[in-house]
Amino acid sequence: MLYRTLTENDTEAFFEMMCRLDEETEYMMYEPGERRERTKNLDRLRTNIEGANSGGDFLLAAVTEDGEIAGFIWASRGDLNRVLHTAYIVTGIRKAWRRQGIGTEFFNRLDDWARANGLVRLELTVECPNVGAKALYEKHGFCVEGIRPKSMKVNGAYVDEYYMGKILK
């Protein structure tokens, strides 16, 4: 597996990977097909990738030998003075590549980036039923800081999310 920064040229492949990810899991924000209905998402994604590469955010992809994007991790750094030391994390790994160490590699590299860039706090949310992801985050030092009751509606049912954070030492 190759771990690399995505570029503007990866926008369409990244978008397609996220659409497939939406179909494979109930744990991402978008419902299956919902992302595709929003054609402006491609332009916004291209702009976000360019922004990440200009030094503000951390965006890393796991790419197979065949060039397929297997997963990603994105840390969006705070952009106001009072939150410049924080970053909000979003990550997703396609079903075929889960439980192969990709998540561990993502979070190890995230920690290196965060420390090198003076971050103190990392945070994320995870649906409470997603025990695999929660275990990965806890393995990498994240702690549950609270629960967001009924923050998501998945398949017609309300789902709680854990709010998790990590203080870098």
N, C-alpha and C positions, 0 to 999 in steps of 0.2 A: 504494500500500500504506500502510495506517495502522499505526503502531506504538503500542501502548498496553498499560497495565497491565491484567491480567485482574482481574475482580471475582468475588465470590461468585455473581453472576447468570450468569457465563460458565462455571460448573462443568460443566454437562452438555455444552455445545458443545466445551469443552476436552477433556473425557473422550472424546467421539466422535472428535475430531481425533486424539487419541493412539491410539485403537483403529485408525483407518484408517492411521495412520503405521506401526503394528505390522505391518499387512498389506502395506505397500508396501516395507519394507526388512528386511533381516536384521541391521541394525546397532543396533537398539534392544534394551533389556533383555527386554521381553516378546515372547513368540512370538505369532503371529496367533491371536486368540481367547482367549488366556490372561488378558488384562486383564478381558475381559467376564465371565469366570467368577467374578470377585472383586467381588461387588456392594458390599462394604464400601469398595471403592476410591473410589467417588463421594463418600461421606461424608468419607473421609480427604483426598481431593483438595480438597474444599470447605474443610476445616480448614487445609490447607496454603496455599491461596490466601489465606485470611484472615490467616494468619501472615506470609506474604510481604508483604502490604499493610500490616502493622503495623510495618514498618520493618526487619525482620531480614534478609530475603532480597530478591533481585532477580528479578522475574518479568515478562517482556515477551513480548507476542505480536505477530505480524504478521497483520493482519486485512485481507481483501480488501474492495473496495467493496461486495460483496454480503453482507458480514458473516461470511464463512467464515474460520476460523482456519487460516492457511497454515503456521504454524510458531511455535516458542517458544524462549526461552532462560531457564533458571532457574539462578540462582547461590544455593546454600545456604551461608550464612555459618556459620563455626564458632561454637559456642555456649558453649564453655569458655574460660576466660581465656587458656590457652596457644595457642589456635587462633582467637581472635577476629579475627585479621588475615588469615585465609584464607577462601576460598570454593571449593566444589566445583561444577563447571558441568555441566549437562545441557542438550542442545539437540537439536531435531529440526525438520526442514522437510519438508513434504509434497512428494511427487515432482513434482507439477505446477508447483511454485514454486521448485524448486532452480535454482541457477546464475543467479539474477536479482538478486543483491546483498543478499538478506535476511540471510544469514549475516554478511556484512561489516557491515551496519548493526547487527545484534545485538551483535557483538563491540565495535564502536565505542562503543555505548551502555553496554555492560557495563563497559568501561574507565572511562568517565566516572563511572558509579555507584561503582565500586570505589575510585577515587581520592577521590571526595567523601565516602566512608564510611571512609576510613583503612585500606583493605585493602592488603596488601603482596604477597600470593600468591594466584594463581588456579590451579586444577588440574582435570584431567579425565582420563578414559580414553577410548580409541577402539580399536575392533577393528583389528588390523594390516591386514587387507585393505581397509579403508575409506580408500583413498588420497585421495579427494576431501575428506573431512572433515579428515584429517591435514594436507593442504595448506592448508586454510582456517585451521586452528589455528596452523600455523607462520607463515602470513602475518601473523597477529596476535600474534606474539611468543612463542608456546608452544614449548617444546623437549621432546623425548623425554628422560625421566629414567630410564626403564627399561622392561622388558617383563614383563608378567604372563603367564607361560606357561600355556596351557590354562585360562584364566580363564573362558571362555565355552564352551558347547556349542551349536552351531548346526547344525541339520539332521543331527544325529548325529555331527558332527565337532568336535573341540576346536579352539578358535580362541584365539590369543594377542591380548593387548591391549597397546597402548602406554600407559604412564602419562606424562602430559605436564603440565608446569607452566610458569608464567610469573611472574616477579618484576616488579612494577610499579615504575617509577622515578619 
